[in-house]
Amino acid sequence: MRFAYKYRLYPNRAQVHFLENQLHEACDLYNAALQERRDAWKVCRKSINYYDQANQLKPMRAEGLIGLANFSCCQDVLRRLDKTFQAFFARVRRGERPGFPRFRSFRRYDSITFPSYGNGCRLLDDGKLRIQGVGLIKVKLYRPVEGEIKTVTIKRDVNHWYVCFSVERDTVALPESNKEIGLDVGLDSFVALSNGREIDNPRHLKRGLAHLRRAQRRLSRRWHKAAALVAKAYRKIRNQRAAFHHHLSRCLVDRYGFIAVEDLNIQGFSRGILAGPVHDAGWNSFFTKLWYKAASAGRELVKVDPRGTSQVCICGAAVPKTLAERWHECPVCGLSAPRNVVSAQVILQRARVGRSRHNVEDVVSCVPREAVAFKATE
């Protein structure tokens, strides 16, 4: 299984200048390859693929037209462009709005990849990273790199530099756990658990808006310097959100052997009137981290149909509610509990039914009334 390890780099001023020059060269190669594809089709109605362009790299480097120090990095730039076109044509075939590949700005081209470890980039035993043309760079190795390193990516994030090692290693299963949990994500509370617990929504973007607004006001006056301040403010919010997702997903995977979640159309939610809070919560990022942690730990993660999870009771009775009604009161079994908690219990119940392949009505009829009629406590 593939894993990624990300570490902070501490290059000196000369090394930063060289790395930025390498990003500039990679961006120029990307844009030149894109221009060649566009012109070939516009003038000659000829489609150019990756191999057509990769065969031109050696003579171009011999003439000094490409300034990238490593040949494999040049090939990776062309692979990026080829993947972009493949994604474009895939969207066309699916009937979506495709969006033709665009030229990249140097300020938005932030990474170069060494596709073969040891060819131009290597991590030494003393904890330093050797990069072709750059030399030795200090790395903050806060944890060891486990597994066989396949690729190395150097990434710029405003004024910070990082190295990402893509490694392949065997998964290490955690001790077996018979505990089960259902999750219902929301905006009031970030996630409600089927055991009655609710995790608060930290709202990182909302808490960081004051600092972000001050930086954006300066952006309107001094663009070049203030743009970095805005980017740093967004980076802090992004890192806080990612740390929260990592911590919560790790706690759930360590504790529970069976996890049930909704198969939500998050892209649809992000286009409505709640787009801001949905993006701030970062449900998709949380589910992605939860999925790969569960897969690497040998846990079972099940997605269920989200339709009607908040409009039914776990006894099977329909309990219609508006969005403003946050408490669940079942007139059939007497269950009284927070709406999100009951939804999490319904999600877990559906996941159990899907795993056992029983009929829903048969499973519900086996649940005694006193087993579900509890009063939630604060």
ABEGO torsion letter per residue (X at the ends): XBBBBBBBBBBBAAAAAAAAAAAAAAAAAAAAAAAAAAAAAAAAGBBBBAAAAAAAAAAAAAAGABABABAAAAAAAAAAAAAAAAAAAAAAAAGBBAGBBBBBBAAABABBBBABBGBGBBBBAAGBBBBBGAEBBBBBBABBBBEBBABBBBBBBEABBBBBBBBBBBBBBBBBBABBBBBBBBAABABBBAAGBBBBBAGAAAAAAAAAAAAAAAAAABAAAAAAAAAAAAAAAAAAAAAAAAAAAAAAAAABABBBBBBBBAAAAAABAAAAAAAAAGAAAAAAAAAAAAAAAGBBBBBBBABGAAABBAAGBBBBBBAABABBBBAAAGBBBBAAAAAAAAAAAAAAAAAAGBBAAAAAAABBAAAABBBBBX
